[in-house]
Amino acid sequence: MNNIMKKYKHKFDMFKQLLNKNNPVIVEIGSHYGEDSLRFLEIFKDVQLHCFEPDPRNIKIFKKYVKDKRAQLYEIALSNENGEANFYQSFQKYKESKIPEKYDWISLEEYKEEKINNSGSSSLKKGYKHTFENYILVKTERFDNWYKKTNIDKIDLAWIDVQGAEKEVIEGMGDEIKNIKYIWIEYGEKEYEGALDRNETILDMAARGYKVIQEMSSFAPTGDLLFEKIEQ
């Protein structure tokens, strides 16, 4: 496999320094093809990685390339309800003769045949324009419901990349959010219905007992925010 870090080394070195341990417990919500999963596996020797991904196309790629036993895949979407929900799969036809550099560990043939170009924009929320005509149904679960079934004590990092459905993921954490030290979350994907902007995300997380780490967060209209639980 080609170097999976690519231009993301600085970002993942930041997480390594932040968590400051070889055996963190990380929950990755919106795992896509497993590209960030592979990066976490590379930088943390004894990581316990819990990956959530509902898109059947992405799941197929993930299972083919992420075979490390330290990573466990859950083929569901975390949200604020247990059950099923509409899932809007994104896609744009890929006409190039070379795989995009950031996914060059996937074969060009399967990239085209599996119709996965731009699949990372898929969401439980409506609004993105490049989607298939028909939605699919996916299984959903609240984080707190899932967490109570595990033997996990504390979670070092929750990584949330769910294309506008961040609010629902956080709501689904309920009181169990208190067991998460750091939360890395995307914001500003306003083409999706109900997506939070930067300020709305900060206010929502503050109400749940989290402070933003500004020096490790984005300031643009879209980006990522890093939050730390405020110790009582």
C-alpha atoms as one frame of an Amber mdcrd trajectory, in Angstrom:
protein
   0.000   0.000   0.000   1.201   3.524  -0.769   2.058   5.807   2.129  -1.291
   6.286   3.832  -0.256   9.414   5.723   0.359  11.621   2.667  -0.298  15.260
   3.632  -2.081  14.253   6.837   1.015  13.437   8.907   1.006  16.738  10.775
  -2.645  16.278  11.740  -2.149  12.766  13.073   1.062  13.690  14.845  -1.087
  16.277  16.626  -3.423  13.540  17.829  -0.489  11.403  18.921   0.884  14.243
  21.011  -2.555  15.180  22.344  -3.545  11.704  23.532  -0.009  10.930  24.710
  -0.448   7.160  24.996   0.079   4.074  22.835  -3.241   2.458  23.715  -6.018
   5.028  23.253  -9.649   4.105  22.752 -10.889   5.909  19.642 -14.391   5.968
  18.174 -14.418   6.925  14.497 -17.909   7.932  13.392 -18.032   8.095   9.607
 -15.126   5.857   8.613 -15.565   6.079   4.829 -13.037   3.735   3.137 -10.932
   3.421   6.292  -8.255   5.911   5.247  -8.215   7.656   8.632  -8.635   4.311
  10.373  -5.391   3.173   8.752  -3.671   6.340   9.923  -4.781   5.816  13.520
  -3.567   2.225  13.321  -0.207   3.417  12.085   0.496   6.005  14.770  -0.907
   4.194  17.840   0.675   0.809  18.544  -2.052  -0.586  20.821  -5.059   1.466
  19.766  -8.588   0.156  20.281 -10.436   1.561  17.270 -14.219   1.408  16.868
 -15.319   2.377  13.345 -18.856   3.236  12.201 -19.834   3.343   8.520 -23.304
   2.724   6.999 -22.649   3.030   3.222 -22.437  -0.464   1.659 -20.001   0.785
  -0.997 -17.584   2.169   1.564 -17.973  -0.875   3.797 -16.848  -3.118   0.947
 -13.671  -1.082   0.451 -13.030  -0.839   4.192 -13.250  -4.604   4.650 -10.868
  -5.216   1.778  -8.117  -2.901   3.002  -8.522  -2.599   6.785  -7.784  -6.041
   8.156  -6.076  -5.083  11.389  -7.663  -6.747  14.438  -7.231  -3.551  16.440
 -10.040  -2.019  14.376 -13.662  -3.129  14.697 -16.199  -2.076  12.077 -19.877
  -1.474  12.851 -22.017  -1.327   9.707 -24.439   1.251  11.082 -24.919   4.999
  11.327 -24.773   6.599  14.747 -27.605   9.082  15.204 -30.176  10.159  17.789
 -32.560   7.216  17.300 -32.344   3.434  17.293 -33.892   1.940  14.175 -33.602
   2.771  10.492 -33.221   5.983   8.517 -32.995   7.195   4.941 -29.423   7.464
   3.706 -28.556   9.610   0.704 -25.617   8.154  -1.217 -23.496  10.679  -3.074
 -21.748   9.955  -6.357 -20.102  11.722  -9.269 -18.939   9.819 -12.337 -15.182
   9.471 -12.429 -13.710  10.014 -15.894  -9.999  10.224 -15.127  -7.493   7.507
 -15.991  -5.706   7.788 -12.648  -7.032   7.331  -9.140  -7.212  10.501  -6.976
  -3.931  10.763  -5.084  -5.495  10.595  -1.637  -7.102   7.246  -2.532  -4.301
   5.789  -4.642  -4.190   2.652  -2.508  -7.541   1.656  -4.074  -7.486   0.240
  -7.603  -8.824   2.429 -10.404 -11.026  -0.421 -11.583 -12.863  -0.856  -8.305
 -12.992   2.904  -7.767 -15.045   3.189 -10.948 -16.958  -0.103 -10.807 -18.105
   0.346  -7.220 -19.224   3.921  -7.988 -17.440   5.326  -4.971 -16.153   8.632
  -6.344 -17.364  11.345  -3.946 -19.044   8.771  -1.706 -17.677  10.671   1.283
 -20.431  13.265   0.825 -23.167  10.711   1.587 -25.340  11.536   4.587 -28.416
  10.837   6.661 -29.375  14.411   5.822 -30.832  15.746   2.589 -29.327  18.643
   0.698 -26.247  17.510  -1.204 -26.923  17.730  -4.923 -24.735  14.906  -6.264
 -26.692  11.887  -5.023 -28.324   8.829  -6.532 -31.986   9.236  -7.439 -33.100
   6.777  -4.759 -32.049   6.722  -1.127 -31.386   3.521   0.807 -32.333   2.489
   4.339 -29.551   1.996   6.879 -29.549   0.833  10.477 -29.121   3.585  13.048
 -28.197   3.452  16.707 -27.667   5.967  19.464 -24.122   6.129  20.771 -25.288
   5.773  24.372 -27.179   2.593  23.483 -24.089   1.147  21.787 -21.743   2.257
  24.569 -23.764   0.548  27.305 -23.392  -2.782  25.486 -19.593  -2.569  25.449
 -17.028  -3.099  28.176 -15.373   0.217  27.369 -14.628   2.505  30.300 -13.304
   5.821  29.012 -12.962   6.963  25.397  -9.963   9.112  24.568 -11.212  10.499
  21.263 -14.439  10.574  19.283 -13.877  11.511  15.633 -17.099  12.687  13.952
 -17.271  13.167  10.160 -20.895  12.682   9.131 -21.713  15.386   6.570 -24.215
  17.595   8.334 -25.572  14.995  10.785 -23.228  16.017  13.621 -26.003  17.387
  15.830 -27.866  14.078  15.765 -24.712  12.118  16.612 -24.028  14.347  19.621
 -27.660  14.141  20.763 -27.418  10.357  20.578 -24.510  10.373  23.002 -26.834
  11.447  25.804 -25.282  11.377  29.272 -22.576   8.959  28.088 -20.815  11.855
  26.391 -19.202  12.408  29.800 -17.008   9.356  29.137 -15.298  10.980  26.120
 -12.237  13.160  26.761 -11.772  14.735  23.309 -14.205  15.194  20.422 -13.048
  16.131  16.914 -16.026  17.227  14.837 -16.705  18.690  11.414 -18.839  21.824
  11.063 -20.263  24.169   8.458 -21.573  21.698   5.866 -24.592  23.947   5.424
 -25.840  22.377   2.190 -27.161  19.571   4.398 -30.430  20.175   6.229 -29.900
  21.085   9.865 -26.093  21.223   9.742 -24.427  23.360  12.411 -22.060  26.222
  11.707 -18.944  26.907  13.764 -20.558  29.044  16.455 -23.599  26.785  16.778
 -21.302  23.790  17.264 -19.268  25.555  19.956 -22.408  26.635  21.834 -23.951
  23.163  21.629 -20.785  21.503  22.905 -20.360  24.092  25.687 -23.831  23.194
  26.936 -22.629  19.593  27.166 -19.531  20.451  29.178 -16.877  20.832  26.470
 -14.489  23.661  25.633 -13.014  24.248  22.196  -9.240  24.037  21.785  -8.862
  27.001  19.461  -5.222  26.460  18.480  -6.086  23.016  17.091  -9.334  24.037
  15.389 -10.382  25.645  12.105 -11.677  29.211  11.775 -13.010  29.051   8.203
 -16.744  28.744   7.366 -16.229  24.969   7.086 -13.695  22.879   8.931 -13.078
  20.902  12.119 -13.200  21.735  15.810 -11.408  19.974  18.649 -13.182  19.880
  22.001 -11.975  18.806  25.429 -14.219  17.742  28.282 -14.224  20.252  31.107
 -13.234  18.445  34.286 -15.558  19.081  37.207
